[in-house]
Amino acid sequence: MRFVVDLEYGADGVQGQVTCEGSDRPEPFHGWLDLLRVLEGPQTRGNPRDAP
C-alpha cells in the first residue's frame, strides 16, 4: 500500500494530510503521533492472532 504524505512544518510542529493509494479523500493529521495513527490504518477488534 502506498501513501502520499503532505507535510507542513510550523511553530506548532508538523501537520498535513495523508492520501492512501486509490483513495481521493485525504486524512488530516496534527503532530507526529497522529501521523503514525493515520498510517496504521483502521483498527480491528479482537486478537490479531485469531485472524484467518
N, C-alpha and C positions, 0 to 999 in steps of 0.2 A: 504494500500500500504506500502511496506517495502523498506528501502533503506540501502545500505551498504556504510558507510562513511569512507574513508581512510584519516586520518588527519596527517599532519606533522607540528610540531611546529618549528619555526626558528627565527632568529633575526628580520626578516621582518614580523612576525606574523604567521598566520595559512594559510595553503594551502593544497590541496589534490584533491580528486575526489570522486564523488558520483555515485553509480550504482543503478539504480532503479530495483526492483524485476522484473524478466522476460526480462531484457534488458542486452545485452552484451557490450553495448557502454557506458563507464563511462563519466561523465560530469565533467570537471575540474573546480576548484574554487580557488580564491585567496582572502582571508580575510573572516571575519565572515559575513559581509553583503552579499557578493557574495554567500556564502554557503546558506544563507536564501533564496536568489533569486532562486538558483538551486532547493531547496526543495519545493518551492511554486509551481513549475510546470509551464506549458505554460499558458500564459495569454490569456483570451478570450476577444474579443471586445464587447462593449455594457454594459448594466447594468445587473449585475448578477441576479437581481430580475426578469428580463424578461425571464430567462431560464425556460423551461417547467418542 
